[in-house]
């Protein structure tokens, strides 16, 4: 069309259109980048040494899941540099130069503005990624510590550590529907009933029905722990039930389940020792024993990295999360795996006479974190209860005054 139409009127060529997909693909980074990342993560896995007066002592080792998260966060950063043309995949770049402030801010701003081909990160995810990048960069540029503090005080990050609107909306719908609260608290029993019925007929089920049976079984085992002891799901999938020092046990002669989780498996570095038992008609121990004896082996046959020592059989977070979404949706409770902690905290906080210290102990977190990030408090309903309380007090006082007259 040259010479016949203004190029500004023509559509752009396909190659110029921005790519947009939900997932980012990690390229093959140069050896210098890979070696620097792995050396850093290896140090964290062993326990980073202190300096100064504490020289000779080591920090607590990072958990395997933390190491995996940090690797993914650093891969995100270097992928950003590739997309921005600041990292040549065919060269041998100096990692110290790549970790300069100009590159860090360029990656952040492009991600914030949605300039990459992948789906833009959520605010909290972006904050976690930038935290990991700054910590890694300080290996090469210690003076970035003050810049890091100032960076996270900017307006963009306000509310990043508070409950997200999605979680708040979910908790609001939950606590305002007593029937739904009851259904949630008894999910383990409902899911176990559905799964056990299917497993009894497993050999005659179709392929799709078998998949559903295994997902419901996984969701039942998940609910048998998390709706009684609201751990992070990332901790749940790492719990060992066999081998030396198992994290979850079933004492002989009792009907309770005991849990002893070391620091390395807890995100907030707070170890936990606890026990839980039957609540109402739901018996978590019976469900977990059924899971271990009947259902788990069938699930493990479909896992790529089956691990008989782990309670969940080596199932990944993604596998458990997918099973949970299916199981809860079938009972008309549409929720993510992480929302279990939000749900329990919100249910308890909205009960008359709620004790935030008790809620924090159940979540193995601090009261401040529970109030800021986990629990939705229904102020409208609380206001109504307050008005009713004042009316009751006034009525009682009026009767007393009448009696004195």
C-alpha positions in Angstrom: 0.0 0.0 0.0 3.1 2.3 -0.1 2.2 5.5 -1.8 -1.6 4.8 -1.6 -2.4 5.3 2.1 -0.9 7.1 5.1 0.9 4.5 7.3 -0.7 6.0 10.4 -4.0 4.6 9.1 -2.8 1.1 8.9 -3.0 -1.4 11.7 0.2 -2.4 13.4 2.0 -5.5 12.4 1.3 -8.6 14.6 4.9 -8.5 16.0 4.3 -5.1 17.4 1.3 -6.0 19.5 2.0 -6.6 23.2 1.9 -10.2 24.3 -0.3 -10.8 27.4 -0.6 -14.1 29.2 -1.2 -15.1 32.8 2.2 -16.8 33.2 5.8 -15.6 32.8 8.3 -17.9 31.1 11.7 -17.9 32.7 14.5 -17.7 30.1 17.8 -19.5 30.3 19.9 -17.0 32.1 23.7 -16.7 31.7 25.8 -18.8 34.0 27.0 -15.8 36.0 23.4 -15.0 36.9 22.5 -18.6 37.7 25.6 -19.1 39.8 25.0 -15.9 41.8 21.4 -16.8 42.6 22.2 -20.4 43.6 25.1 -19.3 45.8 22.9 -16.8 47.6 20.1 -19.4 48.1 22.6 -22.0 49.3 23.8 -19.6 51.9 20.3 -18.9 53.1 19.5 -22.7 53.2 22.4 -23.2 55.6 21.8 -20.2 57.7 23.4 -16.8 56.8 26.2 -15.8 59.2 25.9 -12.7 61.4 28.5 -10.0 61.3 29.9 -7.7 63.9 29.6 -8.7 67.6 27.5 -11.8 66.6 30.2 -13.0 64.2 30.5 -16.8 64.3 26.8 -17.3 64.8 24.3 -18.1 62.1 20.7 -17.1 61.4 18.1 -19.8 61.3 18.1 -21.6 57.9 15.4 -20.6 55.4 12.8 -23.3 54.7 12.7 -25.2 51.4 9.6 -23.4 50.5 11.1 -20.0 51.2 14.1 -20.9 49.0 11.7 -21.9 46.2 9.9 -18.6 46.5 13.1 -16.5 46.6 14.4 -18.3 43.4 11.1 -17.5 41.6 11.2 -13.8 42.8 14.8 -13.4 41.6 13.9 -15.1 38.3 11.1 -12.6 37.9 13.6 -9.7 38.3 16.1 -11.0 35.8 13.3 -11.8 33.4 12.3 -8.1 33.7 15.8 -7.1 32.8 15.7 -9.3 29.7 12.4 -7.8 28.5 13.8 -4.3 29.2 16.9 -5.0 27.1 19.2 -4.6 30.1 20.3 -8.3 30.2 21.9 -10.0 27.3 21.3 -13.7 27.5 24.3 -14.5 25.3 26.8 -12.6 27.3 28.6 -13.0 30.7 27.2 -10.0 32.6 28.5 -8.7 35.9 25.7 -9.4 38.4 26.9 -6.5 40.6 26.2 -4.1 37.7 22.8 -5.7 37.1 21.8 -5.1 40.7 22.1 -1.4 40.5 19.3 0.9 41.7 18.5 2.1 38.1 17.7 -1.5 37.0 15.7 -2.3 40.2 13.5 0.8 39.7 13.1 0.2 36.0 11.9 -3.4 36.6 9.5 -2.2 39.3 8.0 0.6 37.3 7.5 -1.5 34.2 5.8 -4.2 36.3 3.6 -1.6 38.1 2.6 -0.1 34.8 1.8 -3.5 33.2 4.4 -3.2 30.4 5.4 -6.8 30.3 3.7 -9.6 28.4 2.6 -11.5 31.5 -0.4 -10.6 33.6 0.6 -7.8 36.0 1.4 -8.9 39.5 -0.9 -8.1 42.4 0.2 -5.4 44.8 1.3 -7.7 47.5 3.1 -10.1 45.1 5.0 -7.1 43.6 6.0 -6.0 47.1 7.3 -9.4 48.0 9.3 -9.6 44.8 10.8 -6.2 45.3 11.8 -7.1 48.9 13.6 -10.2 47.6 15.4 -8.1 44.9 16.6 -5.5 47.4 17.9 -8.1 49.8 19.8 -9.8 47.0 21.1 -6.5 45.7 22.5 -5.5 49.1 25.0 -8.4 48.8 26.7 -6.2 46.2 25.6 -2.7 47.3 25.1 -2.6 51.1 24.3 1.1 50.9 20.9 0.3 49.4 19.5 -0.5 52.9 18.4 3.1 53.4 17.0 3.3 49.8 15.1 0.1 50.4 13.4 1.6 53.5 12.4 4.8 51.7 11.2 2.8 48.7 8.7 0.8 50.6 7.2 4.0 52.2 5.9 5.3 48.9 2.2 5.7 48.3 2.0 2.7 46.0 2.5 0.2 48.8 0.0 1.7 51.2 -2.3 -1.1 52.3 -0.1 -3.9 50.8 0.0 -5.7 54.2 -3.7 -5.3 54.9 -6.4 -7.7 53.9 -7.1 -7.6 50.2 -10.6 -6.5 49.0 -11.2 -9.9 47.5 -10.6 -11.6 50.9 -12.6 -8.9 52.7 -15.6 -9.4 50.4 -15.4 -13.2 50.9 -15.3 -12.9 54.7 -18.1 -10.4 54.7 -20.4 -12.8 52.7 -19.4 -15.6 55.0 -19.9 -14.1 58.4 -23.3 -12.6 57.4 -24.7 -16.1 56.5 -24.9 -18.4 59.6 -25.8 -21.3 57.4 -22.7 -20.8 55.3 -20.5 -20.5 58.4 -21.9 -23.9 59.6 -21.3 -25.4 56.2 -17.7 -24.2 56.2 -16.9 -25.4 59.7 -18.3 -28.8 58.8 -16.7 -29.1 55.4 -14.3 -31.9 56.4 -17.3 -34.1 57.2 -19.2 -33.2 54.0 -16.2 -33.7 51.8 -15.3 -37.0 53.4 -18.9 -38.3 52.9 -18.8 -37.4 49.2 -15.3 -38.8 48.6 -15.8 -42.1 50.6 -18.9 -42.8 48.6 -17.0 -42.4 45.3 -13.9 -44.4 46.5 -16.2 -47.3 47.5 -17.1 -47.6 43.8 -13.7 -46.4 42.4 -13.0 -49.4 40.1 -16.3 -48.8 38.1 -16.0 -45.0 37.8 -15.1 -43.3 34.5 -11.8 -41.4 34.2 -13.3 -38.1 35.0 -15.2 -39.5 38.0 -12.0 -41.0 39.4 -10.3 -37.6 39.1 -13.1 -36.0 41.0 -13.0 -38.7 43.7 -9.3 -38.1 44.3 -9.8 -34.3 44.3 -12.6 -34.6 46.9 -10.5 -37.0 49.0 -7.6 -34.5 49.0 -10.0 -31.7 49.9 -11.4 -33.7 52.8 -7.9 -34.4 54.2 -7.1 -30.7 53.8 -10.2 -29.6 55.6 -9.6 -32.2 58.4 -6.5 -30.2 59.3 -7.1 -26.6 58.2 -10.6 -26.1 59.5 -9.4 -27.3 62.9 -5.9 -25.9 62.9 -5.7 -23.0 60.3 -2.1 -23.5 59.2 -0.8 -21.9 56.0 -1.4 -24.4 53.2 2.3 -24.2 52.2 3.1 -25.7 55.7 0.4 -28.3 55.4 1.9 -29.9 52.2 5.3 -30.2 54.0 4.0 -32.0 57.1 5.5 -35.4 57.6 3.4 -38.2 59.2 6.1 -41.0 59.0 9.8 -41.2 59.6 12.0 -39.6 62.3 10.2 -36.9 64.3 7.0 -36.7 62.3 5.1 -33.4 62.5 1.6 -34.9 62.9 0.8 -38.0 65.0 -2.2 -40.0 66.3 -1.6 -41.0 69.9 -2.7 -44.5 70.8 -5.6 -44.6 73.2 -6.8 -41.1 72.4 -9.0 -39.6 69.7 -7.0 -36.4 69.2 -4.5 -35.4 66.6 -1.2 -33.9 67.7 1.0 -31.5 65.8 4.6 -30.4 66.4 5.9 -28.1 63.6 9.5 -26.8 63.8 10.6 -23.3 63.0 11.9 -24.1 59.5 8.4 -25.0 58.3 6.7 -21.9 59.6 6.7 -18.8 57.5 6.8 -16.5 60.5 9.5 -18.6 62.2 7.2 -19.4 65.1 7.2 -23.1 65.9 3.9 -24.7 66.9 2.8 -27.5 69.2 -0.9 -28.2 69.3 -3.6 -30.8 69.3 -7.2 -30.9 68.0 -10.1 -33.4 68.2 -13.7 -34.0 67.2 -15.9 -31.0 66.9 -19.6 -31.6 66.8 -20.2 -34.5 64.3 -16.9 -34.1 62.5 -14.0 -36.3 63.6 -10.7 -35.1 62.0 -8.7 -38.1 63.2 -11.1 -40.5 61.6 -11.0 -38.6 58.3 -7.2 -38.4 58.4 -6.8 -42.1 59.2 -9.2 -42.9 56.3 -7.1 -40.7 54.1 -3.9 -42.5 55.0 -5.3 -46.0 54.8 -7.7 -45.7 51.8 -7.4 -42.6 49.7 -3.9 -41.3 49.8 -2.3 -44.2 47.9 -4.7 -43.7 45.0 -3.8 -40.0 44.9 -0.1 -40.7 45.0 -0.3 -42.9 41.9 -1.1 -39.7 40.0 1.6 -37.4 41.5 4.9 -36.7 39.8 6.8 -36.5 43.1 4.9 -38.8 45.5 6.3 -38.9 49.0 4.9 -41.5 51.4 6.4 -39.7 54.4 4.3 -36.6 53.9 0.7 -36.4 55.1 -0.5 -35.1 51.7 1.6 -37.8 49.9 3.9 -35.3 48.2 1.0 -33.4 46.6 2.1 -29.9 45.6 0.5 -26.7 46.8 -1.1 -26.3 43.3 -2.6 -29.8 43.4 -4.1 -29.3 46.8 -5.3 -25.8 45.9 -7.1 -27.1 42.8 -8.7 -29.9 44.8 -9.8 -27.4 47.4 -11.5 -25.1 44.9 -13.4 -28.0 43.4 -14.5 -29.4 46.8 -15.6 -26.1 48.3 -17.4 -25.1 45.1 -19.5 -28.3 45.2 -20.7 -27.2 48.6 -21.5 -23.6 47.4 -18.5 -22.1 49.2 -16.3 -20.5 46.6 -12.9 -19.9 48.2 -9.2 -20.3 47.8 -7.0 -22.4 50.1 -5.5 -19.4 51.8 -8.9 -18.0 52.6 -9.3 -20.7 55.3 -7.2 -18.6 57.7 -9.2 -15.5 56.8 -12.5 -17.3 57.3 -11.7 -18.7 60.7 -10.2 -15.4 62.0 -13.3 -13.5 60.8 -15.8 -16.0 62.2 -14.2 -15.8 65.6 -13.7 -12.1 65.7 -17.3 -11.4 64.9 -18.5 -13.6 67.8 -19.7 -11.7 71.0 -16.9 -11.6 73.5 -14.2 -12.3 70.9 -10.6 -12.5 72.2 -8.1 -11.5 69.5 -5.3 -13.0 71.6 -7.0 -16.4 71.4 -7.5 -16.0 67.6 -3.9 -15.1 67.2 -2.8 -18.1 69.1 -4.9 -20.4 66.9 -3.4 -18.9 63.8 0.1 -18.9 65.4 0.5 -15.2 64.6 0.4 -11.9 66.3 -2.8 -10.1 67.3 -1.7 -7.1 65.3 -1.3 -9.2 62.1 -4.7 -10.9 62.7 -6.5 -7.6 62.9 -4.6 -6.0 60.0 -4.4 -8.8 57.5 -6.6 -11.7 58.4 -9.9 -10.9 60.1 -12.8 -8.9 58.7 -14.8 -7.2 61.4 -18.4 -6.5 60.6 -18.8 -3.0 62.0 -22.4 -2.7 60.8 -23.5 -5.7 62.7 -21.5 -4.7 65.7 -23.2 -1.3 65.6 -26.5 -3.0 65.7 -25.5 -5.2 68.6 -24.3 -2.0 70.4 -27.6 -0.3 69.9 -29.5 -3.3 71.1 -27.2 -3.4 74.2 -27.8 0.2 75.0 -31.6 -0.4 74.7 -31.4 -3.4 77.0 -29.4 -1.3 79.6 -31.8 1.5 79.4 -34.8 -0.8 79.8 -33.2 -2.4 82.9 -32.4 1.0 84.4 -35.9 2.3 83.7 -37.5 -0.7 85.5 -35.2 -0.2 88.4 -36.0 3.5 88.6 -39.7 2.7 88.5 -39.3 0.2 91.4 -37.6 2.8 93.6 -40.4 5.3 93.0 
